[in-house]
Each structure stands twice: as C-alpha cells, then as structure tokens.
Amino acid sequence: MIRLACLSAVLLALSGCNLQPMYAGGSSGEVARGLAAIEVGPIEGREGWLVRNALRDRIGAAGSEAPRYRLDVRLDDRLEGLGVLGDDTVGRERRTLRARYQLVDLAADTILLDATAGSDAGIDVVSSEYATIAAEQTALENLAREVADRIVTQLSLTLRESR
C-alpha cells in the first residue's frame, strides 16, 4: 500500500513538471520536420566529412522537406601527447574534436543558434605504429559521432523552443 502511494505521488509530481517528449509525433512531429529541413553545409577535412555524414544520418537530411535552415560547422581537431615514458616517448595521446556551429534561418537570413560542442578521447600509444594510427582513426570516428549527437540534441531543443 505504501509503495502504491509513493508511486502515485511520483507520477503526480511528474505530471506537474511540464515534461514533454521532444520527438512527439514521430517523423511527422514538429521537431523531426524541422530537423529534416536543415541543410548541412560542407565541412573541411576528413573529420568534417565524418561529422557531416553523422549529422545527416541523425537529422534525416534525405527527407522530403525543402531546406528552411542551414547548419554551418567549423571543426578544430587536435591530437596531443600526454604521458611521457622514461625513454622520452609518448605513452598516451588525447584527441580532441570541437565544433563551432550556427543554425541559420534561410528565409530571414538570421542566426537562430550559435553554439559549440566537443568531446575528447584518450589513446594508448603502443609499439606498433599501425595499431596507434588505427586507434587514432577509431577515436576520430567515435568523436565525430559524439559531436554530431550533441549538435543534434541542441538543434532539437532550439527547434522545439522556436515553434
């Protein structure tokens, strides 16, 4: 009986907190249609290609919506040595990917969102150069997906607030 009362109290509290599903309505919902109407501009470099593809996968850029917005992204990709071993070789690296992005309303030619997103990853440097390069590339691919996820989340929040 006490559990039922506690559960009822929690449900009552949640109903009053004004939470709303972001993607209500599925692919025909306001946020999903807004995301599908975003044109992702070209982004320089291999990391740009990875981020742009991840963004297009997440926002549904292949949708039937005519572009209403343009997303401009500039990336900063850094790879730096962290741990120095006794023989003065680097034992650990950190790869950092940062994005500065703007969501532009094409009709009004105004900037709706100007923000940054980023992530980093640690990489062990091993005796095999091939393994180290493969780890660096894998880290970049993972970071590109993470940064794209963060950008899409912020875009979704912005589109939900602007309706």
Secondary structure, 3 states (H helix, E strand, C coil): CHHHHHHHHHHHHHHCCCCCCCCCCHHHCHHHHHHHCEEECCCCHHHHHHHHHHHHHHHCCCCCCCCCEEEEEEEEEEEEEEEECCCCCEEEEEEEEEEEEEEEECCCCEEEEEEEEEEEEEEECCCCHHHHHHHHHHHHHHHHHHHHHHHHHHHHHHHHHCC
